[in-house]
Amino acid sequence: MARQCRVRVRRIYDEPAPEDGARVLVDRVWPRGMTKQKARLDEWCKQVAPSTDLRKWYGHQPERFEEFTRRYCEELTDPERAQALLHLRALASERTLTLLTATKDAGISEAAVLATMLG
């Protein structure tokens, strides 16, 4: 029987939870005011983050999320990002994976896009 992949999205500022499984930060920039100890990360996978240009264009404006998703998925075909995505897929197949972001609305972040792709 195949194990069901479970991918969660949370803000890095939220208190870590026992059900988080592997905690992976997927932002390119380290979150302001967060210490490594408080973050309790298993890993920081910044290679999978959107490009700086795409991130700045998007600006987390909800009306741009659909186009951001399209452009980001296109960026994920880049060899380095594609390899990072495969790594996350392998982690998700082993245990629960929590993708962390500093974004105020995690539901319209790169973490949400990745969770859809991995889930």
Buried (B, 14 or more C-beta within 10 A) or exposed (E): EEEEBBBBBBBBBEEBEEEBBBBBBBBBEBBEEBEEEEBEBBEBBEBBBBBEEBBEBBEEEEEBBEEBBEBBEEBBEEEEBBEBBEBBBEBBEEEBBBBBBBBEEBEBBBBBBBBEBBE
